[in-house]
Amino acid sequence: MKTSIALIGFMGTGKSVVGNILAEELQKQFIELDEFIEESAGKSVTEIFNDGEIAFRELEINTVKEIAGIDNQVIACGGGVVLNRINIDRLQQKAVVVYLKASIGVILKRTIGGSRPLLNVDDRRARIRELLEFRRPFYERAADMTINTTAISPAEVARQIMEKLKEDESLHFEK
Ligand code: S3P
């Protein structure tokens, strides 16, 4: 049985906010993957990206390896975690993988002002569309469950996830 939840999805789809709510409701530990990476590297995500995206992805793989075997946690993953299949294989040992999706308009609004090196370009909308198109099959392939967060509150997203975890026996989730 699985006792953890891993939230995946594009930047701005609500992984951290929803993850916090879920962790509190289910009394599990909340883990923000990017924060773990920053701690172990002793640098911010932006600084790590200055050494190139590959440097960041390597740290991401190591961090997932470190935490994926732990029970009873809710993990908010960075948006690119799906790009390396090994991360998903590792996360799925203990966690139900939940894919949060949202419209481009909503993602655009929710990512204003944040420090996201990949969106640090003039035409953010075009960049989001391009990344989303490339990544969509990776998210879909990794997902045990999908929730569209475009028009609902984080609390409602969390409620829907908990309902599905309870009802769908094929997810093998144990509270
Ligand atoms: C990334 C998403 C970010 C962070 C990094 C790369 C991505 O996390 O890991 O900037 O490739 O989509 P959030 O999805 O939490 O913003």
Backbone and ligand atoms as CSV (ligand in chain L), in Angstrom:
chain,resi,resn,atom,element,x,y,z
A,1,MET,N,N,0.840,-1.206,0.000
A,1,MET,CA,C,0.000,0.000,0.000
A,1,MET,C,C,0.878,1.260,0.000
A,2,LYS,N,N,0.317,2.343,-0.558
A,2,LYS,CA,C,1.051,3.617,-0.600
A,2,LYS,C,C,0.516,4.572,0.466
A,3,THR,N,N,1.418,5.260,1.130
A,3,THR,CA,C,0.985,6.178,2.192
A,3,THR,C,C,1.395,7.619,1.889
A,4,SER,N,N,2.069,7.832,0.778
A,4,SER,CA,C,2.510,9.184,0.420
A,4,SER,C,C,1.807,9.666,-0.840
A,5,ILE,N,N,1.895,10.968,-1.074
A,5,ILE,CA,C,1.297,11.576,-2.268
A,5,ILE,C,C,2.364,12.465,-2.898
A,6,ALA,N,N,2.543,12.347,-4.212
A,6,ALA,CA,C,3.462,13.247,-4.920
A,6,ALA,C,C,2.645,14.094,-5.882
A,7,LEU,N,N,2.753,15.401,-5.748
A,7,LEU,CA,C,2.021,16.310,-6.637
A,7,LEU,C,C,2.939,16.740,-7.767
A,8,ILE,N,N,2.492,16.505,-8.984
A,8,ILE,CA,C,3.259,16.926,-10.158
A,8,ILE,C,C,2.387,17.883,-10.976
A,9,GLY,N,N,3.012,18.566,-11.919
A,9,GLY,CA,C,2.272,19.488,-12.776
A,9,GLY,C,C,3.119,20.711,-13.049
A,10,PHE,N,N,2.668,21.501,-13.993
A,10,PHE,CA,C,3.422,22.677,-14.423
A,10,PHE,C,C,3.520,23.707,-13.290
A,11,MET,N,N,4.487,24.615,-13.408
A,11,MET,CA,C,4.596,25.730,-12.455
A,11,MET,C,C,3.245,26.455,-12.393
A,12,GLY,N,N,2.849,26.833,-11.193
A,12,GLY,CA,C,1.616,27.609,-11.053
A,12,GLY,C,C,0.325,26.807,-11.070
A,13,THR,N,N,0.422,25.504,-10.940
A,13,THR,CA,C,-0.819,24.711,-10.922
A,13,THR,C,C,-1.289,24.437,-9.494
A,14,GLY,N,N,-0.548,24.930,-8.502
A,14,GLY,CA,C,-1.029,24.855,-7.110
A,14,GLY,C,C,-0.442,23.725,-6.280
A,15,LYS,N,N,0.658,23.142,-6.731
A,15,LYS,CA,C,1.225,21.981,-6.027
A,15,LYS,C,C,1.567,22.287,-4.557
A,16,SER,N,N,2.184,23.442,-4.321
A,16,SER,CA,C,2.613,23.752,-2.942
A,16,SER,C,C,1.422,24.069,-2.038
A,17,VAL,N,N,0.520,24.896,-2.523
A,17,VAL,CA,C,-0.637,25.282,-1.698
A,17,VAL,C,C,-1.504,24.059,-1.407
A,18,VAL,N,N,-1.795,23.299,-2.440
A,18,VAL,CA,C,-2.629,22.102,-2.265
A,18,VAL,C,C,-1.894,21.077,-1.392
A,19,GLY,N,N,-0.596,20.947,-1.600
A,19,GLY,CA,C,0.195,19.997,-0.823
A,19,GLY,C,C,0.155,20.300,0.669
A,20,ASN,N,N,0.243,21.583,1.010
A,20,ASN,CA,C,0.159,21.988,2.408
A,20,ASN,C,C,-1.185,21.617,3.017
A,21,ILE,N,N,-2.244,21.860,2.277
A,21,ILE,CA,C,-3.591,21.540,2.783
A,21,ILE,C,C,-3.722,20.038,2.989
A,22,LEU,N,N,-3.284,19.283,1.974
A,22,LEU,CA,C,-3.392,17.813,2.051
A,22,LEU,C,C,-2.615,17.259,3.247
A,23,ALA,N,N,-1.401,17.798,3.435
A,23,ALA,CA,C,-0.556,17.306,4.528
A,23,ALA,C,C,-1.231,17.559,5.872
A,24,GLU,N,N,-1.840,18.714,5.971
A,24,GLU,CA,C,-2.495,19.044,7.234
A,24,GLU,C,C,-3.719,18.146,7.457
A,25,GLU,N,N,-4.524,18.012,6.424
A,25,GLU,CA,C,-5.756,17.209,6.531
A,25,GLU,C,C,-5.449,15.737,6.824
A,26,LEU,N,N,-4.406,15.227,6.182
A,26,LEU,CA,C,-4.103,13.795,6.316
A,26,LEU,C,C,-3.046,13.527,7.392
A,27,GLN,N,N,-2.598,14.604,8.017
A,27,GLN,CA,C,-1.561,14.517,9.064
A,27,GLN,C,C,-0.311,13.792,8.581
A,28,LYS,N,N,0.174,14.293,7.476
A,28,LYS,CA,C,1.419,13.770,6.916
A,28,LYS,C,C,2.429,14.901,6.813
A,29,GLN,N,N,3.685,14.519,6.594
A,29,GLN,CA,C,4.733,15.537,6.498
A,29,GLN,C,C,4.706,16.197,5.122
A,30,PHE,N,N,4.826,17.519,5.089
A,30,PHE,CA,C,4.856,18.204,3.800
A,30,PHE,C,C,6.296,18.458,3.367
A,31,ILE,N,N,6.592,18.100,2.128
A,31,ILE,CA,C,7.947,18.307,1.591
A,31,ILE,C,C,7.866,19.102,0.287
A,32,GLU,N,N,8.589,20.212,0.267
A,32,GLU,CA,C,8.690,20.992,-0.966
A,32,GLU,C,C,10.032,20.608,-1.594
A,33,LEU,N,N,9.972,19.904,-2.699
A,33,LEU,CA,C,11.193,19.344,-3.279
A,33,LEU,C,C,12.252,20.418,-3.574
A,34,ASP,N,N,11.790,21.550,-4.128
A,34,ASP,CA,C,12.740,22.618,-4.459
A,34,ASP,C,C,13.476,23.140,-3.219
A,35,GLU,N,N,12.772,23.178,-2.092
A,35,GLU,CA,C,13.419,23.660,-0.865
A,35,GLU,C,C,14.508,22.687,-0.399
A,36,PHE,N,N,14.221,21.408,-0.559
A,36,PHE,CA,C,15.208,20.376,-0.232
A,36,PHE,C,C,16.454,20.526,-1.091
A,37,ILE,N,N,16.208,20.767,-2.391
A,37,ILE,CA,C,17.320,20.925,-3.336
A,37,ILE,C,C,18.159,22.145,-2.937
A,38,GLU,N,N,17.472,23.235,-2.604
A,38,GLU,CA,C,18.181,24.466,-2.210
A,38,GLU,C,C,19.022,24.237,-0.960
A,39,GLU,N,N,18.435,23.503,-0.005
A,39,GLU,CA,C,19.180,23.237,1.228
A,39,GLU,C,C,20.416,22.394,0.969
A,40,SER,N,N,20.243,21.324,0.181
A,40,SER,CA,C,21.402,20.456,-0.009
A,40,SER,C,C,22.460,21.119,-0.884
A,41,ALA,N,N,22.042,22.019,-1.785
A,41,ALA,CA,C,23.032,22.694,-2.638
A,41,ALA,C,C,23.599,23.938,-1.969
A,42,GLY,N,N,22.890,24.444,-0.959
A,42,GLY,CA,C,23.306,25.684,-0.317
A,42,GLY,C,C,23.142,26.889,-1.234
A,43,LYS,N,N,22.254,26.769,-2.223
A,43,LYS,CA,C,22.015,27.871,-3.168
A,43,LYS,C,C,20.537,27.887,-3.562
A,44,SER,N,N,20.092,28.995,-4.097
A,44,SER,CA,C,18.706,29.082,-4.555
A,44,SER,C,C,18.564,28.371,-5.906
A,45,VAL,N,N,17.307,28.043,-6.255
A,45,VAL,CA,C,17.055,27.402,-7.551
A,45,VAL,C,C,17.600,28.282,-8.680
A,46,THR,N,N,17.390,29.583,-8.562
A,46,THR,CA,C,17.881,30.506,-9.602
A,46,THR,C,C,19.397,30.426,-9.730
A,47,GLU,N,N,20.086,30.388,-8.587
A,47,GLU,CA,C,21.563,30.299,-8.635
A,47,GLU,C,C,22.008,28.970,-9.249
A,48,ILE,N,N,21.292,27.890,-8.903
A,48,ILE,CA,C,21.661,26.580,-9.464
A,48,ILE,C,C,21.484,26.607,-10.991
A,49,PHE,N,N,20.394,27.222,-11.431
A,49,PHE,CA,C,20.139,27.318,-12.876
A,49,PHE,C,C,21.207,28.126,-13.604
A,50,ASN,N,N,21.893,29.004,-12.864
A,50,ASN,CA,C,22.978,29.759,-13.496
A,50,ASN,C,C,24.099,28.835,-13.959
A,51,ASP,N,N,24.207,27.660,-13.316
A,51,ASP,CA,C,25.203,26.661,-13.753
A,51,ASP,C,C,24.628,25.773,-14.854
A,52,GLY,N,N,23.411,26.055,-15.277
A,52,GLY,CA,C,22.776,25.281,-16.351
A,52,GLY,C,C,21.649,24.405,-15.814
A,53,GLU,N,N,20.665,24.146,-16.676
A,53,GLU,CA,C,19.512,23.339,-16.257
A,53,GLU,C,C,19.932,21.922,-15.867
A,54,ILE,N,N,20.962,21.390,-16.537
A,54,ILE,CA,C,21.381,20.012,-16.247
A,54,ILE,C,C,21.882,19.891,-14.812
A,55,ALA,N,N,22.575,20.938,-14.341
A,55,ALA,CA,C,23.053,20.922,-12.950
A,55,ALA,C,C,21.854,20.806,-12.002
A,56,PHE,N,N,20.800,21.543,-12.313
A,56,PHE,CA,C,19.603,21.486,-11.473
A,56,PHE,C,C,18.959,20.098,-11.537
A,57,ARG,N,N,18.846,19.548,-12.739
A,57,ARG,CA,C,18.187,18.237,-12.898
A,57,ARG,C,C,18.952,17.133,-12.155
A,58,GLU,N,N,20.269,17.247,-12.126
A,58,GLU,CA,C,21.061,16.239,-11.389
A,58,GLU,C,C,20.753,16.292,-9.903
A,59,LEU,N,N,20.685,17.513,-9.383
A,59,LEU,CA,C,20.358,17.676,-7.957
A,59,LEU,C,C,18.943,17.187,-7.679
A,60,GLU,N,N,18.059,17.429,-8.650
A,60,GLU,CA,C,16.657,17.004,-8.500
A,60,GLU,C,C,16.582,15.472,-8.426
A,61,ILE,N,N,17.325,14.798,-9.289
A,61,ILE,CA,C,17.348,13.325,-9.287
A,61,ILE,C,C,17.873,12.811,-7.942
A,62,ASN,N,N,18.964,13.413,-7.455
A,62,ASN,CA,C,19.532,12.962,-6.173
A,62,ASN,C,C,18.568,13.175,-5.026
A,63,THR,N,N,17.867,14.297,-5.055
A,63,THR,CA,C,16.941,14.617,-3.962
A,63,THR,C,C,15.745,13.665,-3.979
A,64,VAL,N,N,15.210,13.404,-5.163
A,64,VAL,CA,C,14.082,12.461,-5.251
A,64,VAL,C,C,14.522,11.095,-4.733
A,65,LYS,N,N,15.725,10.701,-5.092
A,65,LYS,CA,C,16.239,9.402,-4.640
A,65,LYS,C,C,16.269,9.339,-3.110
A,66,GLU,N,N,16.662,10.455,-2.530
A,66,GLU,CA,C,16.787,10.523,-1.075
A,66,GLU,C,C,15.443,10.426,-0.357
A,67,ILE,N,N,14.424,11.046,-0.925
A,67,ILE,CA,C,13.157,11.135,-0.172
A,67,ILE,C,C,12.056,10.179,-0.646
A,68,ALA,N,N,12.223,9.579,-1.821
A,68,ALA,CA,C,11.113,8.804,-2.399
A,68,ALA,C,C,10.740,7.561,-1.597
A,69,GLY,N,N,11.670,7.072,-0.780
A,69,GLY,CA,C,11.388,5.840,-0.056
A,69,GLY,C,C,10.675,6.049,1.276
A,70,ILE,N,N,10.346,7.301,1.581
A,70,ILE,CA,C,9.774,7.604,2.904
A,70,ILE,C,C,8.248,7.539,2.866
A,71,ASP,N,N,7.681,6.927,3.906
A,71,ASP,CA,C,6.222,6.829,4.007
A,71,ASP,C,C,5.619,8.110,4.577
A,72,ASN,N,N,4.326,8.246,4.384
A,72,ASN,CA,C,3.543,9.315,5.038
A,72,ASN,C,C,4.020,10.736,4.782
A,73,GLN,N,N,4.257,11.042,3.522
A,73,GLN,CA,C,4.594,12.431,3.210
A,73,GLN,C,C,3.828,12.916,1.980
A,74,VAL,N,N,3.655,14.225,1.929
A,74,VAL,CA,C,3.067,14.853,0.748
A,74,VAL,C,C,4.181,15.670,0.113
A,75,ILE,N,N,4.514,15.327,-1.116
A,75,ILE,CA,C,5.660,15.966,-1.777
A,75,ILE,C,C,5.167,16.868,-2.905
A,76,ALA,N,N,5.497,18.161,-2.812
A,76,ALA,CA,C,5.225,19.059,-3.937
A,76,ALA,C,C,6.475,19.061,-4.808
A,77,CYS,N,N,6.373,18.470,-5.992
A,77,CYS,CA,C,7.544,18.345,-6.874
A,77,CYS,C,C,7.690,19.595,-7.737
A,78,GLY,N,N,8.891,19.861,-8.202
A,78,GLY,CA,C,9.083,20.933,-9.181
A,78,GLY,C,C,8.453,20.509,-10.505
A,79,GLY,N,N,8.090,21.493,-11.313
A,79,GLY,CA,C,7.360,21.226,-12.556
A,79,GLY,C,C,8.084,20.320,-13.547
A,80,GLY,N,N,9.425,20.240,-13.433
A,80,GLY,CA,C,10.173,19.468,-14.417
A,80,GLY,C,C,10.568,18.083,-13.944
A,81,VAL,N,N,10.052,17.667,-12.794
A,81,VAL,CA,C,10.472,16.383,-12.222
A,81,VAL,C,C,10.154,15.206,-13.146
A,82,VAL,N,N,9.111,15.384,-13.962
A,82,VAL,CA,C,8.679,14.299,-14.867
A,82,VAL,C,C,9.636,14.071,-16.036
A,83,LEU,N,N,10.540,15.028,-16.246
A,83,LEU,CA,C,11.398,14.928,-17.430
A,83,LEU,C,C,12.376,13.762,-17.342
A,84,ASN,N,N,12.659,13.334,-16.121
A,84,ASN,CA,C,13.512,12.149,-15.953
A,84,ASN,C,C,12.682,11.006,-15.383
A,85,ARG,N,N,12.472,10.009,-16.190
A,85,ARG,CA,C,11.584,8.893,-15.840
A,85,ARG,C,C,11.964,8.231,-14.503
A,86,ILE,N,N,13.257,8.234,-14.215
A,86,ILE,CA,C,13.724,7.606,-12.982
A,86,ILE,C,C,13.070,8.258,-11.750
A,87,ASN,N,N,12.800,9.563,-11.831
A,87,ASN,CA,C,12.155,10.252,-10.699
A,87,ASN,C,C,10.759,9.677,-10.450
A,88,ILE,N,N,10.023,9.476,-11.509
A,88,ILE,CA,C,8.646,8.984,-11.359
A,88,ILE,C,C,8.665,7.537,-10.863
A,89,ASP,N,N,9.559,6.741,-11.424
A,89,ASP,CA,C,9.671,5.346,-10.951
A,89,ASP,C,C,9.952,5.324,-9.454
A,90,ARG,N,N,10.821,6.183,-9.012
A,90,ARG,CA,C,11.174,6.217,-7.583
A,90,ARG,C,C,10.007,6.732,-6.742
A,91,LEU,N,N,9.375,7.797,-7.194
A,91,LEU,CA,C,8.261,8.363,-6.412
A,91,LEU,C,C,7.114,7.363,-6.280
A,92,GLN,N,N,6.896,6.587,-7.350
A,92,GLN,CA,C,5.751,5.659,-7.331
A,92,GLN,C,C,5.911,4.466,-6.381
A,93,GLN,N,N,7.104,4.287,-5.845
A,93,GLN,CA,C,7.262,3.202,-4.861
A,93,GLN,C,C,6.345,3.413,-3.661
A,94,LYS,N,N,6.288,4.645,-3.164
A,94,LYS,CA,C,5.553,4.937,-1.928
A,94,LYS,C,C,4.403,5.915,-2.127
A,95,ALA,N,N,4.376,6.586,-3.292
A,95,ALA,CA,C,3.407,7.681,-3.444
A,95,ALA,C,C,2.440,7.475,-4.609
A,96,VAL,N,N,1.220,7.923,-4.380
A,96,VAL,CA,C,0.271,8.068,-5.482
A,96,VAL,C,C,0.645,9.382,-6.171
A,97,VAL,N,N,0.807,9.345,-7.483
A,97,VAL,CA,C,1.230,10.538,-8.213
A,97,VAL,C,C,0.001,11.285,-8.741
A,98,VAL,N,N,-0.156,12.510,-8.274
A,98,VAL,CA,C,-1.328,13.311,-8.625
A,98,VAL,C,C,-0.896,14.461,-9.529
A,99,TYR,N,N,-1.492,14.519,-10.699
A,99,TYR,CA,C,-1.149,15.549,-11.691
A,99,TYR,C,C,-2.147,16.700,-11.591
A,100,LEU,N,N,-1.639,17.888,-11.274
A,100,LEU,CA,C,-2.485,19.081,-11.237
A,100,LEU,C,C,-2.293,19.835,-12.543
A,101,LYS,N,N,-3.417,20.116,-13.235
A,101,LYS,CA,C,-3.258,20.897,-14.459
A,101,LYS,C,C,-4.074,22.180,-14.395
A,102,ALA,N,N,-3.755,23.124,-15.276
A,102,ALA,CA,C,-4.456,24.414,-15.299
A,102,ALA,C,C,-4.296,25.024,-16.690
A,103,SER,N,N,-5.174,25.971,-17.006
A,103,SER,CA,C,-5.102,26.630,-18.312
A,103,SER,C,C,-3.867,27.537,-18.384
A,104,ILE,N,N,-3.458,27.872,-19.587
A,104,ILE,CA,C,-2.290,28.750,-19.759
A,104,ILE,C,C,-2.544,30.110,-19.102
A,105,GLY,N,N,-3.768,30.624,-19.243
A,105,GLY,CA,C,-4.110,31.923,-18.647
A,105,GLY,C,C,-3.907,31.924,-17.144
A,106,VAL,N,N,-4.368,30.867,-16.503
A,106,VAL,CA,C,-4.235,30.755,-15.050
A,106,VAL,C,C,-2.765,30.587,-14.655
A,107,ILE,N,N,-2.048,29.773,-15.380
A,107,ILE,CA,C,-0.614,29.579,-15.092
A,107,ILE,C,C,0.127,30.914,-15.216
A,108,LEU,N,N,-0.207,31.650,-16.256
A,108,LEU,CA,C,0.421,32.957,-16.495
A,108,LEU,C,C,0.194,33.873,-15.294
A,109,LYS,N,N,-1.047,33.920,-14.812
A,109,LYS,CA,C,-1.391,34.779,-13.664
A,109,LYS,C,C,-0.688,34.317,-12.395
A,110,ARG,N,N,-0.695,33.006,-12.175
A,110,ARG,CA,C,-0.159,32.491,-10.908
A,110,ARG,C,C,1.372,32.504,-10.839
A,111,THR,N,N,2.023,32.665,-11.970
A,111,THR,CA,C,3.492,32.637,-11.933
A,111,THR,C,C,4.111,34.029,-12.046
A,112,ILE,N,N,3.265,35.054,-11.978
A,112,ILE,CA,C,3.792,36.431,-12.024
A,112,ILE,C,C,4.583,36.705,-10.747
A,113,GLY,N,N,5.765,37.248,-10.903
A,113,GLY,CA,C,6.518,37.695,-9.723
A,113,GLY,C,C,7.374,36.621,-9.064
A,114,GLY,N,N,7.099,35.351,-9.339
A,114,GLY,CA,C,7.901,34.298,-8.708
A,114,GLY,C,C,9.282,34.217,-9.341
A,115,SER,N,N,10.221,33.533,-8.643
A,115,SER,CA,C,11.542,33.392,-9.257
A,115,SER,C,C,11.607,32.041,-9.971
A,116,ARG,N,N,11.216,32.063,-11.234
A,116,ARG,CA,C,11.248,30.840,-12.041
A,116,ARG,C,C,12.144,31.059,-13.242
A,117,PRO,N,N,13.371,30.565,-13.137
A,117,PRO,CA,C,14.342,30.830,-14.203
A,117,PRO,C,C,13.841,30.466,-15.602
A,118,LEU,N,N,13.044,29.404,-15.706
A,118,LEU,CA,C,12.596,28.988,-17.042
A,118,LEU,C,C,11.577,29.954,-17.650
A,119,LEU,N,N,10.960,30.782,-16.800
A,119,LEU,CA,C,9.955,31.724,-17.320
A,119,LEU,C,C,10.489,33.154,-17.369
A,120,ASN,N,N,11.791,33.276,-17.215
A,120,ASN,CA,C,12.421,34.585,-17.217
A,120,ASN,C,C,12.725,35.019,-18.658
A,121,VAL,N,N,11.659,35.210,-19.445
A,121,VAL,CA,C,11.801,35.561,-20.866
A,121,VAL,C,C,10.793,36.667,-21.192
A,122,ASP,N,N,10.937,37.291,-22.370
A,122,ASP,CA,C,10.021,38.386,-22.725
A,122,ASP,C,C,8.595,37.885,-22.939
A,123,ASP,N,N,8.451,36.851,-23.759
A,123,ASP,CA,C,7.109,36.348,-24.061
A,123,ASP,C,C,6.804,35.115,-23.201
A,124,ARG,N,N,6.337,35.372,-21.979
A,124,ARG,CA,C,6.111,34.264,-21.041
A,124,ARG,C,C,5.003,33.335,-21.507
A,125,ARG,N,N,3.959,33.934,-22.125
A,125,ARG,CA,C,2.845,33.095,-22.573
A,125,ARG,C,C,3.316,32.059,-23.606
A,126,ALA,N,N,4.113,32.528,-24.556
A,126,ALA,CA,C,4.612,31.620,-25.605
A,126,ALA,C,C,5.515,30.549,-24.992
A,127,ARG,N,N,6.315,30.975,-24.017
A,127,ARG,CA,C,7.232,30.022,-23.359
A,127,ARG,C,C,6.435,28.947,-22.609
A,128,ILE,N,N,5.390,29.380,-21.901
A,128,ILE,CA,C,4.564,28.429,-21.153
A,128,ILE,C,C,3.915,27.443,-22.124
A,129,ARG,N,N,3.373,27.978,-23.227
A,129,ARG,CA,C,2.694,27.113,-24.198
A,129,ARG,C,C,3.657,26.061,-24.750
A,130,GLU,N,N,4.851,26.528,-25.079
A,130,GLU,CA,C,5.864,25.646,-25.658
A,130,GLU,C,C,6.273,24.538,-24.665
A,131,LEU,N,N,6.555,24.951,-23.425
A,131,LEU,CA,C,6.967,23.957,-22.408
A,131,LEU,C,C,5.829,22.977,-22.120
A,132,LEU,N,N,4.604,23.522,-22.033
A,132,LEU,CA,C,3.447,22.668,-21.734
A,132,LEU,C,C,3.226,21.621,-22.818
A,133,GLU,N,N,3.328,22.067,-24.058
A,133,GLU,CA,C,3.119,21.129,-25.167
A,133,GLU,C,C,4.128,19.996,-25.126
A,134,PHE,N,N,5.363,20.360,-24.825
A,134,PHE,CA,C,6.409,19.342,-24.765
A,134,PHE,C,C,6.188,18.398,-23.582
A,135,ARG,N,N,5.784,18.982,-22.453
A,135,ARG,CA,C,5.716,18.179,-21.221
A,135,ARG,C,C,4.423,17.401,-21.029
A,136,ARG,N,N,3.352,17.829,-21.683
A,136,ARG,CA,C,2.043,17.204,-21.416
A,136,ARG,C,C,2.091,15.677,-21.407
A,137,PRO,N,N,2.686,15.036,-22.438
A,137,PRO,CA,C,2.725,13.565,-22.418
A,137,PRO,C,C,3.493,12.992,-21.227
A,138,PHE,N,N,4.494,13.718,-20.746
A,138,PHE,CA,C,5.253,13.240,-19.580
A,138,PHE,C,C,4.365,13.274,-18.335
A,139,TYR,N,N,3.617,14.379,-18.183
A,139,TYR,CA,C,2.716,14.477,-17.020
A,139,TYR,C,C,1.652,13.381,-17.097
A,140,GLU,N,N,1.072,13.234,-18.272
A,140,GLU,CA,C,-0.040,12.279,-18.411
A,140,GLU,C,C,0.428,10.850,-18.159
A,141,ARG,N,N,1.605,10.531,-18.632
A,141,ARG,CA,C,2.119,9.174,-18.458
A,141,ARG,C,C,2.427,8.877,-16.989
A,142,ALA,N,N,2.866,9.924,-16.268
A,142,ALA,CA,C,3.270,9.720,-14.870
A,142,ALA,C,C,2.079,9.667,-13.906
A,143,ALA,N,N,0.932,10.217,-14.336
A,143,ALA,CA,C,-0.175,10.454,-13.394
A,143,ALA,C,C,-0.970,9.210,-13.031
A,144,ASP,N,N,-1.216,9.050,-11.703
A,144,ASP,CA,C,-2.182,8.047,-11.251
A,144,ASP,C,C,-3.567,8.695,-11.179
A,145,MET,N,N,-3.578,10.016,-11.086
A,145,MET,CA,C,-4.826,10.762,-10.941
A,145,MET,C,C,-4.600,12.175,-11.484
A,146,THR,N,N,-5.617,12.763,-12.110
A,146,THR,CA,C,-5.467,14.113,-12.661
A,146,THR,C,C,-6.593,15.018,-12.157
A,147,ILE,N,N,-6.229,16.237,-11.744
A,147,ILE,CA,C,-7.242,17.192,-11.296
A,147,ILE,C,C,-7.011,18.512,-12.043
A,148,ASN,N,N,-8.078,19.041,-12.636
A,148,ASN,CA,C,-7.972,20.338,-13.297
A,148,ASN,C,C,-8.256,21.441,-12.270
A,149,THR,N,N,-7.231,22.249,-12.004
A,149,THR,CA,C,-7.331,23.248,-10.932
A,149,THR,C,C,-7.744,24.628,-11.443
A,150,THR,N,N,-8.042,24.720,-12.739
A,150,THR,CA,C,-8.276,26.035,-13.357
A,150,THR,C,C,-9.344,26.855,-12.632
A,151,ALA,N,N,-10.471,26.219,-12.323
A,151,ALA,CA,C,-11.608,27.012,-11.831
A,151,ALA,C,C,-12.014,26.684,-10.401
A,152,ILE,N,N,-11.180,25.967,-9.673
A,152,ILE,CA,C,-11.559,25.615,-8.295
A,152,ILE,C,C,-10.474,26.029,-7.294
A,153,SER,N,N,-10.894,26.187,-6.049
A,153,SER,CA,C,-9.963,26.649,-5.007
A,153,SER,C,C,-9.015,25.527,-4.594
A,154,PRO,N,N,-7.863,25.875,-4.009
A,154,PRO,CA,C,-6.947,24.829,-3.526
A,154,PRO,C,C,-7.622,23.872,-2.535
A,155,ALA,N,N,-8.507,24.397,-1.694
A,155,ALA,CA,C,-9.190,23.534,-0.722
A,155,ALA,C,C,-10.070,22.512,-1.447
A,156,GLU,N,N,-10.708,22.967,-2.519
A,156,GLU,CA,C,-11.565,22.055,-3.296
A,156,GLU,C,C,-10.699,21.020,-4.041
A,157,VAL,N,N,-9.557,21.440,-4.540
A,157,VAL,CA,C,-8.640,20.496,-5.195
A,157,VAL,C,C,-8.248,19.408,-4.187
A,158,ALA,N,N,-7.881,19.838,-2.981
A,158,ALA,CA,C,-7.466,18.883,-1.939
A,158,ALA,C,C,-8.626,17.932,-1.606
A,159,ARG,N,N,-9.832,18.492,-1.538
A,159,ARG,CA,C,-10.996,17.656,-1.208
A,159,ARG,C,C,-11.200,16.578,-2.281
A,160,GLN,N,N,-11.100,16.997,-3.549
A,160,GLN,CA,C,-11.301,16.036,-4.647
A,160,GLN,C,C,-10.236,14.934,-4.628
A,161,ILE,N,N,-9.007,15.331,-4.319
A,161,ILE,CA,C,-7.924,14.332,-4.260
A,161,ILE,C,C,-8.222,13.319,-3.152
A,162,MET,N,N,-8.604,13.821,-1.991
A,162,MET,CA,C,-8.861,12.907,-0.858
A,162,MET,C,C,-10.033,11.973,-1.154
A,163,GLU,N,N,-11.031,12.510,-1.839
A,163,GLU,CA,C,-12.186,11.674,-2.196
A,163,GLU,C,C,-11.762,10.531,-3.127
A,164,LYS,N,N,-10.974,10.890,-4.136
A,164,LYS,CA,C,-10.524,9.843,-5.075
A,164,LYS,C,C,-9.612,8.822,-4.399
A,165,LEU,N,N,-8.760,9.309,-3.500
A,165,LEU,CA,C,-7.845,8.392,-2.803
A,165,LEU,C,C,-8.635,7.362,-2.001
A,166,LYS,N,N,-9.765,7.823,-1.487
A,166,LYS,CA,C,-10.596,6.948,-0.664
A,166,LYS,C,C,-11.402,5.970,-1.521
A,167,GLU,N,N,-11.913,6.509,-2.634
A,167,GLU,CA,C,-12.845,5.705,-3.433
A,167,GLU,C,C,-12.187,4.746,-4.415
A,168,ASP,N,N,-11.056,5.138,-4.951
A,168,ASP,CA,C,-10.446,4.339,-6.018
A,168,ASP,C,C,-9.444,3.323,-5.446
A,169,GLU,N,N,-9.908,2.112,-5.333
A,169,GLU,CA,C,-9.059,1.081,-4.708
A,169,GLU,C,C,-7.820,0.759,-5.541
A,170,SER,N,N,-7.906,1.016,-6.854
A,170,SER,CA,C,-6.770,0.686,-7.705
A,170,SER,C,C,-5.551,1.597,-7.410
A,171,LEU,N,N,-5.765,2.676,-6.642
A,171,LEU,CA,C,-4.642,3.556,-6.296
A,171,LEU,C,C,-3.810,2.978,-5.139
A,172,HIS,N,N,-4.400,2.013,-4.410
A,172,HIS,CA,C,-3.706,1.347,-3.294
A,172,HIS,C,C,-3.205,2.343,-2.251
A,173,PHE,N,N,-4.040,3.328,-1.932
A,173,PHE,CA,C,-3.635,4.340,-0.955
A,173,PHE,C,C,-4.180,3.982,0.424
A,174,GLU,N,N,-3.298,4.138,1.389
A,174,GLU,CA,C,-3.686,3.865,2.774
A,174,GLU,C,C,-3.421,5.132,3.580
A,175,LYS,N,N,-4.433,5.606,4.254
A,175,LYS,CA,C,-4.302,6.872,4.988
A,175,LYS,C,C,-3.395,6.681,6.205
L,1,S3P,C1,C,10.706,24.033,-12.829
L,1,S3P,C2,C,9.769,24.324,-11.863
L,1,S3P,C3,C,10.105,24.947,-10.576
L,1,S3P,C4,C,11.567,24.656,-10.209
L,1,S3P,C5,C,12.472,25.021,-11.327
L,1,S3P,C6,C,12.158,24.268,-12.621
L,1,S3P,C7,C,10.270,23.421,-14.106
L,1,S3P,O1,O,9.248,24.446,-9.550
L,1,S3P,O2,O,11.735,23.291,-9.883
L,1,S3P,O3,O,12.365,26.417,-11.531
L,1,S3P,O4,O,11.121,22.893,-14.841
L,1,S3P,O5,O,9.039,23.432,-14.392
L,1,S3P,P1,P,7.677,24.843,-9.422
L,1,S3P,O6,O,6.903,23.995,-10.373
L,1,S3P,O7,O,7.379,24.514,-8.002
L,1,S3P,O8,O,7.567,26.312,-9.716
